[in-house]
Amino acid sequence: MNIFTPHLPNFVDNSVPVKSYNFETTEDLLQLEIVVEHSKDDGFSHFALSDNYLMKILNDGFEWWVIGYIKNIESIDLPKWAGAKYRAKN
């Protein structure tokens, strides 16, 4: 059993505990309703891992957000986050 805990930015009221979600496989993780909702964002490309953080990648990798924390990533089959991409300004 593995655990996914959604990331909440500091400006969100943290007086209510964050709900964690149990899952077993990568497919189970990607079917969690909270994860599915992130995949509906405009420009969504894919999910990736940065250490234990689940990232949503948007706009061909030029935008990215941490959406949560995964307790044990050894059994998760997702690409590693390739790092930030920047557009050159003219």
N, C-alpha and C positions, 0 to 999 in steps of 0.2 A: 504494500500500500504506500502511496506517495501523497504529498500534500501540496496544493497550490494555494497561495495566499495573495489576494489582489493587492496591488500597490495603491495607496492613497496618498496624494500629495499633501504636504504639510498644511496647506490652507483649508483642507477639508476638516470638518469637525471630527476629532478623534475620540470624542467621549463615548461613542458607541464602538464596541469591539468589532474588528474586521472579521467577517466570516471566512473560514478556510474551507477548501473543498478537497475531498479525497478522490483519488483516481489511481488506476493501475498502469495503463499504457499511454503512449503518446496519443493514440486515437481517442482514448477516454478524455485526456486533457483537452484536446482540440474540440471535443464535443460538449465541454462544460458551457452552459449558457452564457456565463460572463465572458468567456474567451470568444465564443461565436459572435457575440455583440461587437467585439473589437474588430473582427474580420469584416464587418459590414461598413467600416469607415471608408469614405471616399479616398481613393488612391491607395488602398491597402494592397500590399504586395505579398507578404508572407510573415510568418513568425520565425524568430531566431532566438538563440540563447547567448547570453553574455554572463559567464559564470553561472550562478544560480538564478539569474533574472530572465524572465520571459519577456521578449521584446516584440512589439509589432513594428513592422517595417512598411513605410509608405513612400509613395512618389519615387519609385526606382531607387530607394535607399537614401534619398536626400532628407527624409524625415523619419524619426524613430522615437518610440516611447517605451518605457518600462511599464508593463501592465501587471506584473506580479512576480512572486518569488516561488521557486520550486525547491522543495526540501532536498530531493535526491535526483540529480540529473543523469546519473550513470545509465539509467534505462530509457532516457528520453532521446528520440531520434529526430532531432531538428538541426538545421544548419547553425553553425556558430556565427554570431554577428561579426561582420567584416569590418566594423568600425565606421566612423563618420565619413560621409561624403559631402563635399562642398562644391557649390557652383562658383565658377570664376565670375567676377564682376568686371564689366567693361569700364 
